[in-house]
Amino acid sequence: MRDWIVTIGAVIVLGCMGAATGTYLASVYQTADLQRAERPKQVPSEHATKPNSNQGVAEDNPLFIQIVPAPKSDEEAARDAKERDDKNQTDTWLVRFTGLLFLVGVVQTIAFFKQARRLRETVEAMKIIDQGQSEKVIQSITHAASAAEAMQSLANTAAANAKRQLRAYLFIDDAFIRNGESDDGPEYLSAPVVFYTIKNNGQTPAYKVSVLHTAEMVDLPFGKIVTPIEIDYLGTIAPRGDVVEDMRPGVIGTGDPTDFREKAKGAVLRGVITYKDAFGDTQTTDFHFTHKGPIDDPRSRMAAESEGNDAT
């Protein structure tokens, strides 16, 4: 609405300016015609009378001579009429040309305001598009960030899975107990011997392997908490490799095999294995085995307890 009001106002102003211009030009040319018509003609020499040399004589002096224009000839009158007609035609075309300029100005003014409105609408539309594109860009960045986080999570999961699949795993493969032999020394006479195998079930070596363990003969039922006190450093265990560890239980009471036959005593093996895997992480394996009852010949397998057998 405001655009149309401005347009109509501009048209009115231009119309007034055009009308004023045409009126002014017509009045100028009309004044010029009147001045040309009233201008005295040159009097021929035969009609002129030489004035008196006394220029100060009054007009009613008999010696004062008044110059009277000679009447126009038919040729001069025709020429003046033709000049007036040409001048009128020229004025008419000038007014028409001024009106044409006015119409052109009106059309240009309307076109200008329409172009300005279209330009404003285009700018507003571009702002809306820019806002929409900005929101889409923000959404795209958010989605890309979420996708990057998801990919990073997948990469971390894949790396953790690769570590779990490739790292070393040390476990107790078997644990046995057998009767002692007499050539072990008088203090170990008839005392049973416990031995076990540490095996690497992983696909990479285990480094800096050490084991803190102990084996004891205890009264039944099992109730005494056995704490590992001896440590052995085993170095490196290759993939699928193993190491056999054997140790003699401390003698409790007589340590006679009859104590096992009469189920008065039992054997306990406890320990913890510490090592580093191929990725530099420290891993541990706890183990807990027991035996009760007679010892078979040549050996008896020890049983893994439900508690105390854990690994990282």
C-alpha positions as CSV (number, residue, x, y, z in Angstrom):
1,M,0.0,0.0,0.0
2,R,2.8,2.4,0.9
3,D,4.5,1.7,-2.5
4,W,1.4,2.7,-4.4
5,I,0.9,5.9,-2.4
6,V,4.5,6.9,-3.2
7,T,4.0,6.0,-6.9
8,I,0.8,8.1,-7.2
9,G,2.5,11.0,-5.5
10,A,5.5,10.8,-7.9
11,V,3.1,10.7,-10.9
12,I,1.2,13.9,-9.6
13,V,4.5,15.7,-9.1
14,L,5.8,14.8,-12.5
15,G,2.5,15.9,-14.1
16,C,2.6,19.2,-12.4
17,M,6.2,19.7,-13.5
18,G,5.3,18.8,-17.1
19,A,2.3,21.1,-17.2
20,A,4.2,24.0,-15.7
21,T,7.0,23.5,-18.2
22,G,4.6,23.5,-21.2
23,T,2.8,26.6,-19.9
24,Y,6.1,28.4,-19.3
25,L,7.4,27.6,-22.8
26,A,4.1,28.7,-24.5
27,S,4.2,32.0,-22.6
28,V,7.8,32.6,-23.6
29,Y,7.1,32.1,-27.3
30,Q,3.9,34.2,-27.2
31,T,5.8,37.1,-25.6
32,A,8.5,36.8,-28.2
33,D,5.8,37.0,-31.0
34,L,4.2,40.1,-29.5
35,Q,7.5,41.9,-29.2
36,R,8.4,41.0,-32.8
37,A,5.0,42.3,-34.0
38,E,5.3,45.6,-32.2
39,R,8.8,46.3,-33.3
40,P,8.8,49.3,-35.8
41,K,10.0,48.7,-39.3
42,Q,12.8,50.6,-40.9
43,V,11.3,53.6,-42.7
44,P,12.4,54.0,-46.3
45,S,14.5,57.0,-47.1
46,E,11.8,58.6,-49.2
47,H,9.4,58.7,-46.2
48,A,11.8,59.9,-43.7
49,T,12.3,63.5,-42.8
50,K,15.6,64.6,-41.4
51,P,15.1,65.9,-37.9
52,N,16.1,69.3,-36.6
53,S,19.5,69.4,-35.2
54,N,18.1,70.9,-32.0
55,Q,17.4,67.7,-30.0
56,G,15.9,69.5,-27.0
57,V,12.8,70.9,-28.9
58,A,9.5,69.9,-27.4
59,E,7.2,67.5,-29.1
60,D,4.6,70.1,-29.9
61,N,7.2,72.3,-31.6
62,P,6.2,72.9,-35.2
63,L,9.7,71.9,-36.1
64,F,9.4,68.4,-34.5
65,I,9.0,65.6,-37.0
66,Q,7.3,62.2,-35.8
67,I,8.3,59.1,-37.6
68,V,5.3,57.1,-38.7
69,P,5.8,53.4,-39.8
70,A,4.9,52.8,-43.3
71,P,2.1,50.3,-43.8
72,K,3.2,46.7,-44.5
73,S,3.1,45.5,-48.0
74,D,1.2,42.3,-48.8
75,E,4.4,40.3,-49.1
76,E,5.5,41.4,-45.6
77,A,2.1,40.6,-44.1
78,A,2.2,37.1,-45.7
79,R,5.7,36.5,-44.5
80,D,4.7,37.5,-40.9
81,A,1.6,35.2,-41.0
82,K,3.8,32.3,-42.2
83,E,6.3,32.9,-39.4
84,R,3.5,32.9,-36.8
85,D,2.1,29.7,-38.2
86,D,5.5,28.0,-38.2
87,K,6.0,29.3,-34.6
88,N,2.6,27.9,-33.5
89,Q,3.4,24.5,-35.1
90,T,6.8,24.5,-33.3
91,D,5.1,25.4,-30.0
92,T,2.6,22.6,-30.5
93,W,5.3,20.0,-31.2
94,L,7.2,21.3,-28.2
95,V,4.2,20.8,-25.9
96,R,3.6,17.3,-27.3
97,F,7.3,16.5,-26.8
98,T,7.1,17.7,-23.2
99,G,3.9,15.6,-22.6
100,L,5.7,12.6,-24.1
101,L,8.6,13.2,-21.7
102,F,6.2,13.4,-18.9
103,L,4.6,10.0,-19.9
104,V,8.1,8.5,-20.2
105,G,8.9,9.8,-16.7
106,V,5.7,8.3,-15.3
107,V,6.4,4.9,-16.8
108,Q,10.0,5.0,-15.6
109,T,8.9,6.0,-12.1
110,I,6.3,3.1,-12.0
111,A,9.0,0.7,-13.3
112,F,11.5,2.0,-10.7
113,F,9.1,1.4,-7.8
114,K,8.1,-2.0,-9.1
115,Q,11.8,-2.9,-9.5
116,A,12.5,-1.6,-6.0
117,R,9.6,-3.7,-4.6
118,R,10.8,-6.8,-6.5
119,L,14.3,-6.2,-5.2
120,R,13.1,-5.9,-1.7
121,E,11.1,-9.1,-2.1
122,T,14.1,-10.8,-3.5
123,V,16.3,-9.6,-0.6
124,E,13.8,-10.9,1.9
125,A,13.5,-14.2,0.0
126,M,17.3,-14.5,0.0
127,K,17.3,-13.8,3.8
128,I,14.8,-16.6,4.3
129,I,16.8,-18.9,2.1
130,D,20.0,-18.0,3.9
131,Q,18.4,-18.7,7.2
132,G,17.1,-22.0,5.9
133,Q,20.5,-22.9,4.5
134,S,22.2,-21.9,7.7
135,E,19.9,-24.2,9.7
136,K,20.6,-26.9,7.2
137,V,24.3,-26.3,7.5
138,I,24.1,-26.4,11.3
139,Q,22.1,-29.7,11.0
140,S,24.6,-31.1,8.6
141,I,27.5,-30.1,10.9
142,T,25.6,-31.7,13.9
143,H,24.9,-34.9,11.9
144,A,28.6,-34.9,10.8
145,A,29.8,-34.5,14.4
146,S,27.4,-37.3,15.5
147,A,28.7,-39.5,12.7
148,A,32.3,-38.7,13.6
149,E,31.6,-39.6,17.2
150,A,29.9,-42.8,16.1
151,M,32.9,-43.6,13.9
152,Q,35.3,-42.8,16.7
153,S,33.3,-45.1,19.0
154,L,33.4,-47.8,16.4
155,A,37.1,-47.3,16.0
156,N,37.7,-47.5,19.7
157,T,35.5,-50.6,19.9
158,A,37.4,-52.2,17.0
159,A,40.7,-51.3,18.7
160,A,39.6,-52.8,22.0
161,N,38.3,-55.9,20.2
162,A,41.7,-56.2,18.4
163,K,43.5,-56.0,21.7
164,R,41.3,-58.6,23.3
165,Q,41.8,-60.9,20.3
166,L,45.5,-60.4,20.0
167,R,46.7,-60.0,23.6
168,A,48.3,-62.7,25.7
169,Y,46.2,-64.8,28.1
170,L,47.9,-66.7,30.9
171,F,46.0,-69.4,32.7
172,I,46.7,-72.5,34.8
173,D,46.4,-75.4,32.4
174,D,46.7,-78.2,34.9
175,A,47.6,-78.6,38.6
176,F,48.6,-81.9,40.1
177,I,49.8,-83.4,43.4
178,R,52.0,-86.5,43.8
179,N,53.7,-88.2,46.7
180,G,57.1,-87.1,47.6
181,E,60.2,-89.2,46.9
182,S,62.8,-90.2,49.4
183,D,65.7,-88.7,47.5
184,D,64.2,-85.2,48.1
185,G,65.8,-85.0,51.5
186,P,64.9,-86.1,55.0
187,E,62.9,-83.0,55.7
188,Y,60.7,-83.6,52.6
189,L,60.4,-87.4,53.2
190,S,57.0,-88.6,52.1
191,A,55.8,-84.9,51.7
192,P,53.6,-84.5,48.6
193,V,54.7,-82.2,45.7
194,V,52.4,-79.8,43.8
195,F,53.2,-78.7,40.3
196,Y,51.2,-76.8,37.7
197,T,51.5,-75.5,34.1
198,I,51.2,-71.8,33.2
199,K,50.0,-71.6,29.5
200,N,49.8,-68.7,27.2
201,N,46.5,-69.1,25.2
202,G,46.8,-65.8,23.4
203,Q,48.3,-64.8,20.0
204,T,51.1,-62.6,21.2
205,P,53.8,-63.1,23.9
206,A,53.4,-62.3,27.5
207,Y,56.3,-60.2,28.9
208,K,57.8,-59.8,32.4
209,V,55.9,-62.8,33.7
210,S,56.1,-63.3,37.5
211,V,54.1,-65.6,39.8
212,L,53.4,-65.2,43.5
213,H,52.2,-68.5,44.9
214,T,52.2,-71.0,47.7
215,A,51.1,-74.6,48.4
216,E,50.2,-75.9,51.8
217,M,48.8,-79.0,53.6
218,V,45.9,-77.9,55.7
219,D,43.4,-79.5,58.1
220,L,40.1,-80.5,56.7
221,P,37.5,-79.1,56.1
222,F,39.2,-76.3,54.3
223,G,39.0,-73.1,56.3
224,K,42.4,-71.7,56.5
225,I,43.1,-68.7,54.2
226,V,46.4,-69.5,52.3
227,T,48.3,-66.4,51.3
228,P,50.9,-66.6,48.5
229,I,54.4,-65.8,49.8
230,E,56.9,-67.1,47.2
231,I,57.6,-65.3,43.9
232,D,59.2,-66.6,40.7
233,Y,60.2,-64.5,37.7
234,L,59.6,-66.4,34.5
235,G,60.5,-63.8,31.8
236,T,58.6,-64.2,28.5
237,I,56.1,-66.9,27.5
238,A,55.5,-67.2,23.8
239,P,52.1,-67.7,22.2
240,R,50.8,-71.2,22.9
241,G,53.9,-71.7,25.1
242,D,53.8,-72.9,28.7
243,V,55.9,-73.1,31.8
244,V,55.8,-75.8,34.5
245,E,56.1,-74.7,38.1
246,D,56.5,-77.2,40.9
247,M,56.6,-76.6,44.7
248,R,56.5,-78.6,47.8
249,P,53.9,-77.9,50.4
250,G,55.0,-76.9,53.8
251,V,54.8,-79.8,56.2
252,I,51.9,-79.5,58.6
253,G,51.9,-82.2,61.3
254,T,53.6,-85.4,60.1
255,G,52.8,-84.7,56.4
256,D,52.3,-88.4,56.1
257,P,50.3,-89.7,53.1
258,T,48.1,-91.5,55.5
259,D,46.7,-88.1,56.5
260,F,45.3,-87.8,52.9
261,R,44.0,-91.3,53.0
262,E,42.2,-90.7,56.2
263,K,41.0,-87.4,54.9
264,A,42.4,-85.5,57.9
265,K,44.4,-83.1,55.7
266,G,44.2,-81.6,52.2
267,A,46.4,-79.6,49.9
268,V,45.8,-76.0,48.7
269,L,47.5,-74.2,45.8
270,R,47.0,-70.4,45.5
271,G,48.7,-67.7,43.6
272,V,48.6,-64.7,41.2
273,I,50.3,-64.3,37.8
274,T,51.3,-60.8,36.7
275,Y,52.5,-60.0,33.2
276,K,52.5,-57.3,30.4
277,D,50.8,-58.0,27.1
278,A,52.0,-56.8,23.6
279,F,50.2,-53.5,24.0
280,G,52.0,-52.6,27.3
281,D,49.0,-53.2,29.5
282,T,49.5,-55.1,32.8
283,Q,47.4,-58.2,33.2
284,T,46.8,-60.5,36.2
285,T,45.5,-64.1,36.7
286,D,44.4,-65.4,40.1
287,F,44.3,-69.2,40.7
288,H,43.0,-71.4,43.5
289,F,43.2,-75.2,43.5
290,T,42.6,-77.9,46.2
291,H,43.0,-81.6,46.8
292,K,41.6,-83.9,49.4
293,G,41.6,-87.7,49.8
294,P,44.2,-90.3,48.9
295,I,46.9,-89.3,46.3
296,D,46.8,-91.6,43.3
297,D,49.9,-93.1,41.9
298,P,51.7,-91.5,40.2
299,R,49.6,-88.2,40.7
300,S,46.2,-86.8,41.3
301,R,44.6,-83.8,39.5
302,M,43.8,-80.9,41.8
303,A,40.4,-79.2,41.5
304,A,39.8,-75.5,40.6
305,E,37.7,-73.8,43.3
306,S,34.7,-71.6,42.4
307,E,36.3,-68.7,44.1
308,G,39.8,-67.3,43.6
309,N,40.1,-68.1,39.9
310,D,39.9,-64.7,38.1
311,A,41.7,-63.0,35.2
312,T,41.9,-59.6,33.5
